[in-house]
């Protein structure tokens, strides 16, 4: 039986309450934690009890780096990098032809400032949200970064690609290679949460998980573009939002695997 250690001072309050409720319904022990943003203090929990953590990216990354709890956090930074996913998935990955660079490297891009590009971090650190901007806007932003943030600097590794039209986007929770649950979260680039997954999306997620799984438990964001399915990105389970997914199904599957 796993203990679930859940950070409660997060923005997605509904997700937290639903996760706590699912654990209680399944009679799994829980610990409610508060974590000060950017603090490096670890929770005062014994390390003998099998424990899964859920919380903000910076918090779960600290837990993963410390490695004191088992299973703790399902995350190895290199396994979630865009370059690793591209080498494993090839053209199954959206923006497989994207350029890897740094924020500072954008300043050297010689294309016209009005050129629109899609940009996101190359890893799963969630330093900023993926977005479409012009190169001129990005250059102005980058020029103002130096010395302004604790984690976001001109050295931050990023992915730059041509914008792609996406009809639908889904979040899929994968446990031991199985698409356990998920939900639609965007329709034509706008938030549109619909519970459940089309069969073809579940099958695609399991197909790509068989090709490459960065962890035993993880999240795949899948998109439909030009009538084909693509992997948008892989995400760490321990800090991913649930949207309309069946949280109880996720908790049960993780507990059955590790409990």
Order of alpha helices (4+ residues) and beta strands (2+ residues): beta-alpha-beta-beta-alpha-beta-alpha-beta-beta-beta-alpha-beta-beta-beta-beta-alpha-beta-beta-alpha
